C-alpha cells in the first residue's frame, strides 16, 4: 500500500537495482523498424508522416546550419512523447517526472546551442546580452539581467516539463482515490468522479504530447538564435 501520493515518483528498483535504464530502453523497442519494401503497413506510414511533418515544421524557420540538428530534435521529440505516454499506463513509472533527468536533457542541449553561437557568431551572441539603444546607466544592470535570464533557460525547460507531468499525475491519483472512497458511500458521486477522471486522462494524454513538443520547440528557438 502506498504511504504517500509522491511515492509514485520514486525511481523503481528490483533487488536493489534501479530500473531507470529499462524505462529508457522500452520506448525504442515499441517503435516498428522500417522494412525494405516499397509499401509499408499503416503504422509505419503514420510514423513516417508524423516525423516528416514535425521535422519540416520545426526546421522551416531555421537556416541551413540548423538543419544538422534535425535528427537530434526529432529523436528527442519521439523519445519524450513515448516516455510521457507510457507513464500514463497503470503500474508504470514516468522518468520525465524526475527533475534530474529533464535537466540532464536540457542543460547539454542548451549549452551546445550557446557554444555554437559563440563559435559561429560571437558578436551577435554577446549582443543578445545588451539590447540596442540601452541608456548608458542601465547597461550594467541589463547585462546582469540578460545573463541571468540566459542561464535560467535550461532550468525553465526542466522545471516546466517536470511540474506539468507531476501535477497531472497527482491530480489523477487524487481523483481516483476520491472515486474509490466514495463508491460505497455515495455511488452517484463516485460515478461522476470517475467520469471526471476519464476526461482528465484524455487531457493528460494531450498534455503529455504538448509538453514534449514545447520542450523541443523551445530548444529549436534557442538554436535558431545561435545559428
Secondary structure by P-SEA (a helix, b strand, c coil): ccccccccccccccccccaaaaaaaccccccccccccccccaaaaaaaaaaaaaaaaaccccccccccaaaaaaaaaaaaaaaaaaaaccccccccccaaaaaaacaaaaaaaaaaaaaccaaaaaaaaccccccccaaaaaaaaaaaaaaaaaaaaaaaaaaaaaaaaaaaaaaaaaaaaaccccaaaaaaaaaaaaaaaaaaaaaaaaaaaaaaaaaaaaaaacc
